[in-house]
Amino acid sequence: MPAYAFVFEAWLRPVVALVGAHGATDLDTRTWPIAYLAAALLPHRTVTPVFAFFSWVHFSEDLGLLGSMSLHIIAGLVWQFGSAQHGLELMLAYLAGVHTPLHYTRCWMRGRLAGMGMAGLATLGAWRFLGHNTRSVTVSEAAQRVVIAHVLTEGLVWGSSV
């Protein structure tokens, strides 16, 4: 299973804190325990393919299926012909500028205010945890499992179009 590491420059600190913590809204649902258990039980060799597929499906809630596919193709091309760093930065920019604000809007519209509060606290915690000495961040298998669980949780929330 590949782990994707990127150089952690100072400007990425608020971006990674915001993006990394938005899934804490999951804790304001009844579905998160089963979703996180399911992600934890995935066989090792399936994690990255499921992560990639779920990423495409999840972002389709923001962009539609074709838009999500286009974003993933563009990020892949940037990764392949530019660098993994720039491909990851492109996805982080999308996550921070488009996905996370839309996610919070959906939470607001669904009355998931406690989840938004938890995500706010998690963002502050991530900001603190990342600190000024962090030099790289890795999207590990464990992180991919958390993303899979987040997508499952959101897909199971009433009213979600995922």
Helices and strands as residue ranges (DSSP letters): E 4-7, H 12-21, G 22-28, H 32-40, G 44-46, H 47-81, H 84-94, I 95-99, H 100-109, H 113-130, E 136-139, H 141-156
